[in-house]
Amino acid sequence: MTRHAFTVDVEDWYQGIPISDRASTRNAQRLEGCCHRLLDTMAEFDVRGTFFILGPVAQTYPNLIQRIADEGHELGCHGWSHDLVYEMTPDRFRAETQRACDAIAHATGQRVTAYRAAYFSITRHSLWALDILAELGFQCDSSIFPVRNWRYGIPDFELAPRMVQTPAGSICEIPMSVRQVGSMRLPVTGGAYFRLFPYFFSRANMRAVGKRGRAVVFYLHPWELDPDHPRIAFYWKARLTHYANLKATEPRLRRLLTDFSFGTLGEIAARIRKVDEGR
Ligand SMILES: [Zn+2]
């Protein structure tokens, strides 16, 4: 059975939506409860995955991050501000990424080597970010979504993971999973796609990708297991997916963990690197 990658973007419910900082500080913090529930479920199914930590989360919840590390999950970096990478300058991106890594290292004593950008925002306009990640010592990145989306995507990016050469050395790019059907590219699973598509459809797409010998990169946010988090107003396109079908996440997650086998992104990166070195 193909072993897929289970990934989690660790941020509170308001950190990945377009609202001002002032508004976010007024809203209740709820990350701990739902993240502990997710960790409990993963422990129940004996699954280890990769947790991309937002820098301020490491600073605010060192004990939570320590639990993630103690339970054998891989720690990765999800940046500091949760702003779009393609709207940053390279210098700002470098400084923010370093700051987030330092916060994670401070909480756990670990240097992280896996990265995921906020909103999958490494696109054609921000491919320079891979050079900076390699320069900062990252081994793998999972920020490129090979689809067309209003906020992210490189629609013609290669679907399979591969080593990317940069002036600072190589980095393994593990794109988000897509099923190619004719000329169409379907996002396979994770996040809102996992809540909006019926479970049998997600399962069929995952199996189709697995049959091609590719591991699926599944992703989830802890707040997706918290259907009762506050309802607030923000940009309609982002709101359309944020609150959709949240009650479905937990039961579907349990089915998913029964139907498929999962590991970390680092395991996939190590495999790709080995093949590349053997060439
Ligand atoms: Zn995020």
Residues whose N, C-alpha, C, O or C-beta is under 5 A from the ligand:
A	BS01	ZN	D9 E11 G16 A118 Y119
